[in-house]
Amino acid sequence: MTDVPEVIAAATARARAQDFGGALTLVEQALQHRPDEQALLEFGGLLAVRGGAPDRAAALFARLLERDGGNMPARVNLATALMATGRADEALRIAAGHDHPRLRHIAAYARVGAGQGDAADYAALVAADPRDHRAWNNLGTARLGAGDITGAVEAFDHAVRLAPDDVRLHVNLSQALQRAGRFGTRQQVMRDAAARAPDDAGVQLELGLAEASCEAPVEAERAFRRAIALTPGYTAAFVELGLLLESLSRIDDLEAVVDELATRARDAIEIDLLRAWVARRRGHVEAALALAERVPGAIHPLRRHQLLGDLYDRQGQADAAFAAFAAMNDAACALYPAPSGPGYRDRLEAIAARLTPAQVAAWHPLAPDRRRAAPVFIVGFPRSGTTLLDTLLMNVPGVHVLEEQPFLALATQSLGLDEEGLATLDDAGAAAIRADYFRQVDAAVPADAALVVDKHPLHMTRVATIHRLFPDARIVLVERHPCDAVLSCFMANFSLNTAMRSFTTLEEAARVYDAAFTIWDRATALLPAMAVHRVRYERMVADLEREMRALLGFLDLAWQPHYADHRASARRRGPVKTASYAQITEPLYARAVARWERYRPHLAPVMPILAPWIAALGYVD
C-alpha cells in the first residue's frame, strides 16, 4: 500500500483501535517507497509519540525538518521527542535560538539537564509551571550565583511557600537573606524551619548562624549545641560554636569545645583554627600564628584572615598583616555583596551639602524639654575608643550606657524626619520624636538610671539632628589620630551594613572619615551653642585618670579611683557588641598608638585625604 490517503486511513483505523504500533508500521512501510512524503513523516511521528516510541518519533521528525527547516511544528515535536529519549544536548541544538514558547521551555530544560542552566532558564521553567517548588529553588540558586540577591530571596521564598515542610528550602532562603542583610527575617525563617524539623542538625546549625546574626548569643549557642547533640561529629557546628564563644570572650568554654572536638573528630582539620584562637586569647602569639598558618585557606576564610592579620600585626609584620586584613575584607564582601543604591558616603555628602549658614538660619527655634534630662551622646569615628570610654562610664553608679542602639534613628524615621526636614521641624514634631525616643529608652534602661549615655559613634554625622531635638544635650566626641582610626577600621571584622562596608578598603574608609568630620566640623561651627567635650584616645592611654576627671567634670560627676578599672567593668557588662570585644578585656596598651607609622607605605595613597584632618585635630605628622 503506497497511496498516501489509503495509508493514512488504514493507520488511523488501527490507531482508533489503540494499535499505535501497527499504525506506525504501516506508515514506515509506506515511507520506504515514498521517503520524502511530508504527510507520512508528520503522521508517523505523531503516531510514534502516541505509541510511546519517542526514538522512532525523533527519527521521523528529524527527516521532516531536514526537508523543511522552517517547519516549526516539526522542530517543536523533534525537540520534545529528543528530550523524551534523554538526548538533551541534541534537543538543545534543535531548540536554541528560536523564539517559540515551547522551544524556549525545552531549551531551558535541556540546559538545566546538562548542568548549564542559568537564571533565565529557570525563570522559563517556573513560568511554565508556577507550582514547581524545585524550579523556584533552582531559580534562587541561579540568581544567587549571578549576584541577584533580591531576586534569589524572592525565588527561595516562593519555594518555601510551595513546600513549607521541605526545610532545605528554608536553609537556602536563610542564606540568601544573610547576603541581603535581612537578619531579622532570616531569624524568623530558621525558627520556623526548626519548629518543623527540630531534629535536623543542618537546620540547627543554620538557626544558630541566624540567631548570631541578630545578636542573640544565648539562642545561637543553644542551636549549635543542639546540632552537635544530634550529630556528634558535626565539625561545622563545633567551629561555629567555638567562634561564637571566642566573640563572647568565653575562652575557657572555647577550650572545652576544642577538647570535645578533638575527642569526637580527632582528624578534623578545622580544629587548628579554634586552637589558634585559644592561643591568641591566652597571649601565646607565636603558637597561635603557627597554628593559624597551617589552617587550609578554604576553612572559614574571614575569621582565619582576621586572626592572621592580628597575629602578624602583633609581631610587627606590617606587610603580611595588611595583606591578611585585605583578604579578610574580601571574604566579608563575598559573603555580603553590596546592595544597590547610594553608598554610605553618598548619604554623608548629601548631609554635609545641606549644612549651610542659610539652611541653619532658616530653622524654627526649638525649646528643650524641661520635663526630662537629655541623654549624653558619645560619638566619634569608629575604632577611636568609644567602647573603652563607655566601658569606663559603666563603672559610675547611676550611669546607664546604651551601646549602639537604633533608638534615635527609629524615632526620627517614625515621623519621616531627615536632615532636610530639620528646617521645618516645630515644637510639636520635636516633642513627638523625643517621646518615641524615650519610650524606647525606658524599655531598655533600669528605672533608677540617673544618667543615660547614648553611645553611637557614627552619630557624629547626625549631630545637627541631635542638637535640634535635644538642644541641652551634652555631646562627647572621642578623637584618635585619623590614620590610626582609619587603619583600625580597615583591620576590624565588622558585621557589614551600609556604613561598615565603607571600611573594607582603605581608600573608602579615608573618604568616609573625611565626609564624617566635614559634617562634624560644619555642624559645630554653625551651632556654637552645642555643649561639646572632646576625649582623646591617646590621652586616655597616657593618663587615664586625668582624661576621665575632665570628662566627669563635664558631666557633673565626681571621680572615684576604681572608675579607671575598665577590665572589671568589661567583665560585668557581658558581651561587647562592637569589633572591640577582644581588646576591651585587655589591659590598656600603647601598641595601638601611632600604629599607623608601621603601615605608612600602605597609607600613602590616602594621606592627601587625611592630612587636613591630622592638622585640624592638632596631630603632628
C-alpha positions in Angstrom: 0.0 0.0 0.0 1.7 3.2 -1.2 -1.3 5.6 -1.8 -0.9 8.2 0.9 -4.6 8.7 1.7 -5.1 5.0 1.8 -2.1 4.5 4.1 -3.3 7.3 6.4 -6.8 5.9 6.5 -5.6 2.4 7.4 -3.2 3.7 10.0 -5.9 5.9 11.5 -8.2 2.9 11.8 -5.6 0.9 13.7 -4.8 4.0 16.0 -8.5 4.2 16.9 -8.3 0.6 18.0 -5.3 1.7 20.2 -3.0 -0.3 17.9 -0.4 2.5 17.6 2.4 0.1 16.9 0.6 -1.4 13.9 -0.4 2.0 12.6 3.2 3.2 12.8 4.4 0.1 11.0 2.0 0.8 8.1 3.4 4.4 7.8 7.0 3.3 8.0 6.5 0.7 5.3 4.9 3.3 3.0 7.9 5.7 3.7 10.2 3.1 2.2 8.6 3.8 -1.1 7.9 7.5 -0.6 10.7 8.7 1.8 10.0 12.4 1.2 6.3 12.4 1.8 5.7 15.1 4.3 2.2 14.0 5.4 3.5 10.5 6.1 6.6 11.8 8.1 4.4 14.1 10.2 1.6 11.5 10.8 4.2 8.8 11.6 5.9 11.0 14.1 2.6 11.7 15.9 1.8 8.0 15.9 5.2 7.2 17.5 4.6 9.8 20.2 1.1 8.3 21.0 2.6 4.9 21.0 5.3 5.7 23.4 8.2 5.3 20.9 10.0 8.7 21.2 13.1 7.4 19.5 11.1 6.5 16.3 9.3 9.8 16.6 12.5 11.7 16.7 13.8 9.9 13.6 10.7 10.8 11.6 10.6 14.4 12.8 14.3 14.8 12.0 13.7 13.7 8.4 10.7 16.1 8.2 12.8 19.0 9.5 15.7 18.2 7.1 13.3 18.7 4.2 11.7 21.8 5.6 13.8 23.7 8.1 11.1 26.3 8.6 8.6 23.8 9.8 8.1 25.0 13.4 5.7 22.2 14.5 8.3 19.7 13.3 11.0 21.4 15.2 9.0 21.5 18.4 8.0 17.9 18.0 11.6 16.8 17.3 12.9 18.7 20.3 10.2 17.2 22.5 11.0 13.7 21.3 14.7 14.1 21.8 14.1 15.2 25.4 11.9 12.2 26.0 14.8 9.9 24.8 17.3 11.7 27.2 19.2 13.3 24.3 19.1 16.8 25.9 22.2 18.1 24.0 20.6 17.3 20.7 17.3 18.8 21.8 19.1 22.0 22.9 20.7 22.2 19.4 17.3 21.9 17.8 15.6 24.4 20.2 18.2 27.0 20.8 17.8 30.4 19.2 14.1 30.1 18.3 11.5 32.4 19.9 8.8 29.8 20.2 7.4 29.4 23.8 7.7 25.7 23.7 11.2 25.7 22.3 12.3 28.2 24.9 11.0 25.9 27.5 12.7 22.9 26.0 16.0 24.8 25.7 15.8 25.8 29.4 15.1 22.2 30.4 17.9 21.0 28.2 20.5 23.4 29.6 19.4 22.6 33.2 19.7 18.9 32.4 23.2 19.4 31.1 24.2 21.4 34.2 24.3 24.6 32.1 21.1 26.3 33.3 21.1 29.9 34.2 18.5 32.2 35.8 16.7 32.8 32.6 16.3 29.1 32.0 14.8 28.5 35.5 12.6 31.6 35.1 11.2 29.9 31.9 10.5 26.7 33.9 8.6 28.5 36.7 6.7 30.4 34.1 5.6 27.1 32.6 4.8 25.6 36.0 4.5 28.1 38.8 3.8 25.3 41.3 7.2 23.6 40.8 9.0 24.4 44.0 12.1 22.7 42.8 12.3 25.0 39.8 11.8 28.0 42.1 14.6 26.7 44.4 16.9 26.3 41.4 16.0 29.7 40.2 17.0 31.1 43.6 20.3 29.3 43.4 21.0 30.6 39.8 20.1 34.1 40.8 22.3 34.0 43.9 25.2 32.8 41.7 24.6 35.7 39.3 24.7 38.2 42.2 20.9 38.9 42.1 20.4 38.8 45.8 16.9 40.3 45.9 15.7 38.0 43.1 17.2 35.0 44.9 15.3 35.8 48.1 12.1 36.1 46.1 12.6 32.8 44.4 13.6 30.9 47.6 10.6 32.5 49.3 8.3 31.1 46.6 9.8 27.7 47.0 9.3 27.8 50.8 5.7 28.8 50.4 5.0 26.0 47.9 6.7 23.3 50.0 6.9 24.6 53.6 7.9 21.2 55.1 11.0 20.9 52.9 13.4 22.6 55.4 16.3 22.5 52.9 14.4 25.3 51.2 14.3 27.3 54.4 18.1 26.9 54.7 18.6 28.2 51.2 16.3 31.2 51.9 18.1 31.9 55.1 21.5 32.0 53.4 20.1 34.4 50.7 18.6 36.6 53.4 22.0 36.7 55.1 23.6 38.0 52.0 20.8 40.6 51.7 21.5 41.8 55.2 17.9 40.9 56.3 18.9 39.3 59.6 15.5 39.6 61.4 13.7 37.9 58.6 16.4 35.2 58.4 15.9 34.5 62.1 12.2 34.0 61.7 12.6 31.8 58.7 15.0 29.5 60.6 12.9 29.5 63.7 10.0 28.2 61.6 12.3 25.6 60.0 13.5 24.4 63.4 9.9 24.1 64.6 9.1 21.9 61.6 12.3 19.8 61.8 13.7 20.1 65.4 15.9 17.0 64.9 17.7 18.2 61.7 21.3 19.1 62.6 21.7 21.2 59.5 18.7 23.2 60.3 20.0 23.8 63.9 23.4 24.9 62.5 21.7 27.5 60.2 19.4 28.5 63.0 22.5 29.2 65.2 24.0 31.4 62.5 20.7 33.2 62.1 20.5 33.8 65.8 24.1 35.0 66.0 23.5 37.5 63.1 20.6 39.0 65.2 22.9 39.3 68.3 21.1 36.6 70.1 24.1 34.7 71.5 22.2 32.6 74.0 19.9 31.2 71.3 22.8 30.8 68.9 24.7 28.7 71.4 21.7 26.6 72.2 21.2 25.8 68.5 24.9 25.0 67.8 24.9 22.6 70.8 21.7 21.0 69.6 23.3 20.4 66.2 26.3 18.8 67.9 24.0 16.6 70.1 22.1 15.4 67.0 25.3 14.7 65.1 28.2 14.3 67.5 30.9 14.6 64.8 29.4 17.7 63.2 32.6 19.7 62.7 31.0 22.8 61.2 28.8 23.2 64.3 31.8 22.8 66.6 33.6 25.6 64.6 30.7 28.0 64.7 30.1 27.3 68.4 33.8 27.9 69.1 33.9 31.2 67.2 30.8 32.4 68.9 32.4 31.7 72.3 35.5 33.5 71.3 33.5 36.5 70.3 31.9 36.4 73.8 35.4 36.2 75.4 34.4 32.8 77.0 37.8 31.4 76.4 37.5 28.6 79.0 34.4 27.4 77.3 36.1 27.7 73.9 38.9 25.5 75.1 36.4 22.9 76.3 34.8 22.9 72.8 38.2 22.3 71.3 38.8 19.4 73.6 35.4 17.9 72.8 36.0 18.3 69.1 39.4 16.6 69.4 37.6 13.6 71.1 34.7 13.4 68.6 36.6 14.2 65.4 40.3 13.8 66.1 41.4 14.3 62.5 39.2 17.4 61.8 41.5 19.9 60.1 39.3 22.8 61.4 40.4 22.2 64.9 43.6 24.2 64.4 41.6 27.3 63.8 39.9 27.0 67.2 43.2 26.1 68.8 44.8 29.2 67.3 42.1 31.4 68.7 42.6 29.9 72.1 46.3 30.5 71.9 45.8 34.1 70.7 43.4 34.9 73.6 45.8 33.3 76.1 48.5 35.6 74.8 50.6 32.9 73.1 51.1 34.8 69.9 53.8 32.6 68.3 51.9 29.4 69.0 48.7 30.9 67.7 50.4 32.0 64.5 51.9 28.6 63.9 48.5 27.0 64.2 46.7 29.6 62.1 49.2 29.4 59.2 48.6 25.7 58.8 44.8 26.0 58.6 43.7 25.5 55.0 42.6 28.7 53.3 39.1 27.4 52.5 38.2 27.0 56.2 36.3 30.0 57.5 38.5 32.4 55.5 37.0 35.5 57.1 37.9 34.6 60.7 41.1 32.9 59.6 42.4 36.0 57.9 41.2 38.2 60.8 43.3 36.1 63.2 46.3 36.0 60.9 46.2 39.8 60.5 46.0 40.4 64.2 48.9 38.0 64.9 51.1 39.4 62.1 50.4 42.9 63.5 51.4 41.9 67.0 54.7 40.5 65.6 55.4 43.7 63.7 54.9 42.1 60.3 53.1 45.0 58.8 53.0 43.9 55.1 51.8 40.4 56.0 49.2 41.8 58.4 47.9 44.3 55.8 47.6 41.5 53.2 45.7 39.3 55.7 43.3 42.1 56.6 42.7 42.9 52.9 41.9 39.2 52.4 39.5 39.3 55.4 37.6 42.2 53.9 37.4 40.5 50.5 35.9 37.4 52.2 33.4 39.6 54.0 32.4 41.3 50.8 31.9 38.0 49.1 29.6 36.9 51.9 27.7 40.2 52.0 27.6 41.7 48.5 27.0 45.4 48.2 23.3 46.3 47.9 22.1 48.5 45.0 21.6 52.2 45.6 23.6 55.1 47.1 26.5 54.2 49.3 27.1 55.4 52.8 29.5 58.2 51.7 26.9 59.4 49.3 24.5 59.9 52.2 27.1 61.7 54.3 28.0 64.1 51.4 24.3 64.9 51.0 24.0 65.7 54.7 27.1 67.9 54.5 25.7 69.8 51.5 22.6 70.7 53.5 24.6 72.1 56.4 25.0 75.7 55.3 24.6 79.0 57.1 21.4 79.7 55.1 19.9 76.4 56.0 20.6 76.7 59.7 19.4 80.3 59.8 16.0 79.1 58.5 15.5 76.6 61.3 12.5 77.2 63.5 13.7 77.8 67.1 13.0 74.8 69.4 13.0 74.9 73.2 14.5 72.0 75.2 12.3 69.6 77.1 12.4 70.8 80.7 10.5 67.8 81.9 13.2 65.3 81.3 17.0 65.5 81.2 18.5 64.9 77.8 20.8 62.0 77.4 24.6 62.3 76.9 25.7 61.4 73.4 29.1 59.8 72.8 30.1 60.0 69.2 33.3 59.6 67.2 34.7 57.8 64.2 34.6 54.0 64.7 37.7 52.5 66.4 38.6 55.7 68.1 38.0 54.5 71.7 34.3 54.9 72.2 33.8 51.4 73.5 36.7 51.9 76.0 35.1 55.1 77.2 31.6 53.7 77.6 33.0 50.7 79.5 34.7 53.1 81.9 31.5 55.0 82.4 29.7 51.8 83.3 31.7 51.9 86.5 29.9 55.1 87.6 26.8 54.4 89.7 23.6 55.6 88.2 25.0 55.8 84.7 23.4 53.6 82.0 25.1 53.2 78.6 23.1 52.4 75.5 25.6 50.7 73.2 24.8 51.5 69.5 21.1 51.1 69.8 19.0 52.4 66.9 16.6 54.4 69.1 17.4 57.8 67.6 17.1 56.6 64.0 13.8 54.8 64.7 12.3 57.8 66.4 13.2 60.2 63.6 12.1 57.7 60.9 8.8 57.2 62.6 7.9 60.8 61.7 9.8 60.9 58.4 12.4 63.3 59.7 15.7 63.5 57.9 18.3 66.3 57.8 16.4 68.0 55.1 13.4 68.3 57.4 15.3 70.0 60.2 14.3 73.4 59.0 10.6 72.7 59.2 10.7 70.8 62.5 8.4 72.5 65.0 7.9 72.1 68.8 5.1 69.5 68.3 7.2 67.4 65.9 10.2 67.6 68.1 8.1 66.6 71.2 6.7 63.6 69.3 10.1 62.4 68.3 11.5 62.8 71.8 8.6 60.9 73.2 9.2 58.0 70.8 12.9 58.0 71.6 12.4 58.0 75.4 9.7 55.3 75.0 12.4 53.0 73.5 15.0 54.2 76.1 12.7 53.4 79.0 12.2 49.9 77.8 16.0 49.3 77.8 17.3 51.0 80.9 16.6 50.4 84.6 14.2 52.8 86.3 16.9 54.0 88.7 19.2 55.2 85.9 20.2 58.8 86.8 22.0 59.5 83.5 21.5 57.9 80.2 24.5 57.8 77.8 23.7 57.0 74.2 26.9 55.8 72.6 26.7 55.5 68.8 30.0 56.5 67.1 28.7 57.5 63.7 26.0 59.7 65.2 28.7 62.3 64.9 27.2 62.7 61.4 23.8 63.3 62.9 24.9 65.8 65.5 22.8 68.6 63.9 19.7 66.4 64.4 20.7 65.6 68.0 21.1 69.3 68.8 17.8 70.2 67.2 15.9 67.5 69.2 17.9 67.9 72.4 19.3 71.5 72.5 20.6 71.0 76.0 22.3 67.6 75.4 25.9 67.2 76.2 27.9 65.6 73.4 31.3 63.8 73.8 33.5 63.4 70.8 36.1 60.7 71.1 39.2 61.5 68.9 42.0 59.5 67.6 44.8 60.1 65.1 43.0 60.0 61.7 45.5 57.5 60.3 45.1 55.1 63.3 41.3 55.4 63.2 41.1 54.6 59.5 43.6 51.9 59.6 41.9 50.3 62.6 38.6 50.3 60.8 40.2 48.6 57.8 41.6 46.0 60.2 38.3 45.4 62.1 36.0 42.4 61.3 32.8 44.4 61.3 29.4 43.0 60.6 28.8 44.6 57.2 26.0 47.0 57.0 25.8 50.0 54.7 28.2 52.1 56.9 30.6 49.3 57.9 31.1 48.2 54.3 32.9 51.5 53.8 35.8 50.1 55.8 36.6 47.2 53.6 39.0 49.3 51.6 41.5 51.8 53.0 40.5 54.5 50.4 36.8 54.3 51.1 37.4 54.3 54.9 39.5 57.5 54.5 36.9 59.2 52.3 34.1 58.3 54.8 36.4 59.8 57.6 36.7 63.0 55.6 32.9 63.1 55.0 32.1 62.4 58.6 34.4 65.1 60.0 33.3 67.5 57.4 29.7 67.2 58.8 31.0 67.4 62.4 33.1 70.5 61.6 30.3 72.3 59.8 27.8 71.4 62.5 29.9 72.6 65.4 30.8 75.8 63.6 27.1 76.6 62.7 25.8 75.5 66.1 28.1 77.2 68.6 25.6 76.6 71.5 26.2 72.9 71.3 27.8 71.6 74.5 30.8 69.5 73.3 33.6 67.9 75.2 36.5 66.1 73.5 38.2 63.0 74.8 41.3 61.8 73.1 42.3 58.2 72.8 46.0 58.8 73.1 45.5 60.8 76.3 43.4 58.0 77.8 46.2 55.6 77.2 48.9 58.0 78.6 47.0 59.4 81.6 43.6 57.8 82.0 42.7 59.4 85.3 43.3 62.9 84.1 41.2 62.4 80.9 38.4 60.8 82.9 38.4 63.5 85.6 37.9 66.1 82.8 35.1 64.1 81.3 33.3 63.5 84.6 33.6 67.2 85.4 31.8 68.0 82.1 29.1 65.5 83.1 28.8 66.9 86.7 30.0 63.6 88.2 32.6 63.0 90.8 35.8 61.0 90.3 36.5 57.7 92.1 39.8 55.8 91.6 38.0 52.5 90.8 36.3 54.1 87.8 39.6 53.6 85.9 39.3 49.8 86.1 37.8 49.1 82.6 38.6 45.4 82.8 36.4 44.9 85.9 33.7 46.8 84.1 34.1 44.7 81.0 33.7 41.5 83.0 30.4 42.9 84.5 29.0 44.3 81.3 28.7 40.9 79.4 29.0 40.6 75.7 30.5 43.5 73.8 28.6 44.2 70.6 31.4 46.1 68.8 34.5 45.0 67.0 36.5 45.9 70.2 35.2 42.8 72.1 38.7 41.2 72.4 40.6 44.4 73.3 38.2 45.7 75.9 39.2 42.9 78.3 42.9 43.5 78.0 45.0 46.0 80.0 45.3 49.5 78.5 48.2 49.3 76.0 50.1 51.7 73.9 50.9 49.5 70.9 47.9 50.8 69.0 49.0 54.4 69.5 50.8 55.6 66.3 50.5 52.1 64.9 49.9 53.7 61.5 53.6 54.6 61.3 54.4 50.9 60.6 51.9 51.0 57.8 52.9 54.3 56.3 53.6 52.8 52.8 50.1 51.4 52.7 48.6 54.6 53.9 50.5 56.8 51.5 47.7 56.8 48.9 45.1 58.2 51.4 47.4 60.7 53.1 46.1 63.6 50.9 42.6 62.8 52.2 43.6 62.6 55.9 46.4 65.2 56.1 43.9 68.2 56.5 42.3 66.4 59.5 45.6 65.5 61.0 46.4 69.2 61.1 42.8 70.3 62.1 42.8 67.9 65.1 46.2 69.1 66.2 48.2 65.9 65.5 51.7 66.2 64.2 52.7 64.0 61.2 
